[in-house]
Structures are given as structure tokens and as C-alpha cells.
Amino acid sequence: MGVRLDIALLRNFVAIADATAMSRAAEHVGRTQAALSQQLKKLEQAVQQPLMIRTGRGVVLTTHGERLLAHAYKILRVHDDAVAELTGDALSGRLRFGCPDDYARIFLPGLLQSFARQHPQVFIEVVCAPTPRLLERLKDQSLDIAIVSQPDSPERAQFLRCEPFVWVGGKGSEAFRLDPLQLALSDPDALDHIAATTSLEREGRSYRVAYASGSVAGLTAVVRSGQAITVMTLTGVPPDLQVLPPSSGLPPLPSVGITVQTAGSHHSRLLECFEEHIRDVLPAL
């Protein structure tokens, strides 16, 4: 008898591969790490090949693991499509989803790819803009759902994530030494703009907003040029820019909470499913 691939084993294998860590995968699927490890071992025994290697930073797929993962995605998609069609449970339709620019690079690939694998008939239209603009669009219902930032508060348990704001400059740039300090910031009502100006004013540091825009691409371009510094969440800092350390003499900054909000009070099953997906996946990205 040939090798048989158990759907449950494949689903857990994909969960571990997507999370890149046994602990995060265990949280996602609601099982213990020991149980997941046992499931992985059974799958490796079935295919008679090692699939993953544990390291100090998580798990790494072997060559056989990478090959199986590509097949696992296809198998699970076809399986889930068949079950959904036979049970009348398939999700389809369109959602208008908002995400702040500085989170897009980090959060969107994981959120959208994993949802698309589960629900291939759903089309998600993405709008990237600063949080104040996303809130406006939620209010007028030109967006269905959005990831938004909120000021840190004692009720931070409600946040999906809590991210520190940091000062950011170009690598090798001395812009943080300028007097007055030259800033590249987003819209005046955005949290990064408020955090930067409030902290500088509190310490009596002179500054000038040299560049203001809702476009993160524009802000980072100015910072890369060495003409100004900016404020971003730690997660959102591009790898070619540097976080300025406390020794730079810049004042400390607050943290920001990340959560998800929806428009209106009548939610479709599709919207509820996508919101649940964000709440499950976003904390581990």
C-alpha cells in the first residue's frame, strides 16, 4: 500500500510552517506543542522523510518539507473547496479592507495569503492610508473593515498588538543632530505626528516639520536622503533605515495599540469570518 497523506496531519504541518514556530502554531490550532510535535512526527513517518528542523529561532523546513508544503496548500484548498461546495458553506464575495501604510509590508502578505488559501472565491480590495483616513472611510462605509492604531491606554488588553514608537533615521545620517530638528511626519492628526511633536515640545527641543505626507513611501524617501528623521512603529521600520538609540538624545516616545474595526452594525458572515481571521493571525505576524 502506498503513502497516504492524512488531511489533519497536513493541516497541522501547514500551521507550523506558516507560524514558523511550534508555540505560535499551537496557539493557532488550539493544541499543545507536544501534540503538534507528535502530529509532525506521524507525518514524517508516513512520508519517510524529515520535514522540519527545530532551531533556537523556530522551525525551518527541509527540502522535503518545502516540497510537501507546496502540495499541502493545493491539497487542503481542493479539500476545503469540496467540503464547502457539498455543504453549501463556501464563502464568496468582496470586502473593502483598510490597512495603515506602515503595517502593509509586515502584515498584509500573511493576512491575505492565509485567508485566500481558505476562501479562494473571496476578493479583498485593499486600501492603504493613515489611520485617521481609514476611520473616516469606516464611518462613511466606503470601507468594510480596517486595521487601525489607537493611543496606548490601561485597556491595552483589548489590542491585538502593542507596538512602541521609535525615532528613525537614514543609516549613517547625522540628521538627528540638526537644530532645529528636521522631521518627516504623516498627517497632523496621525498618532506618529502627535507623538513626535508632543515629546519634543515637552522637552523644549526645537523642530521643523520639513516634510508632511500621508504617504509612507514619501516619508521614508526623505529619511533615506538624510535630510530628516521620522517616527514609526518598531515593526514598520524598513530594513534599510535605522532605529535611533537613546544615546541620540531624542526624547522617549509612547507605544501604540493595533486593533481591528468594522463599519456599520449589520455584519455579513464573510465580514465576521475575515475579522475573526485578523484577530487570530495578526498577533503572531
Protein Blocks (a to p, Z undefined) as FASTA:
>chain_A
ZZdddfklmmmmmmmmmnopaklmmmmnopafklmmmmmmmmmmmnopafbdcdfkbccd
dfklmmmmmmmmmmmmmmmmmmmmmnopaccddddddddfklmmmmmmmmmmmmmmmmmm
bccddddddfklmmmmmmnopafbdcddddddfklmmpmbdcdddddddehiaklmpccd
ddddddfkbmklmmmmmmmmmnopacddfbgcfbfklmmmmmmnopaccdddfklpcfkb
ccddfknopacddddddddddedjbdcfklmmmmmmmmmmmmmZZ
